[in-house]
Amino acid sequence: MTATAHTAPRARARSRTGGPDDRGPKILEHVLGWTLVVLLAVLVTRAGLM
């Protein structure tokens, strides 16, 4: 076996990047995401870019 075969299971176990939890409130995540989209659209149209 190679050295990468021994490190692969440990690397897979520690592959969390600190992103949002899967157990968190999904509705809050969707509302904040769409709010950001609407805010960006308003800023783009106000600046006359579209």
Residue, then its C-alpha position, 0 to 999 in steps of 0.5 A: m500500500t502507498a502512503t496516500a492509501h493510509t491517509a485517505p480515511r483520516a483525511r475523509a473524516r476531517s474534511r469539514t470546512g466549517g461551512p453551515d451545519d446540515r442540522g440548522p434551520k433551512i428556512l432561515e438559510h433560504v430567506l437570507g439567500w433570497t434577500l441577498v439576491v433581491l438586494l443585489a438586483v436592486l443595487v444593479t438596477r439602481a446603478g443603471l447596469m441593467 
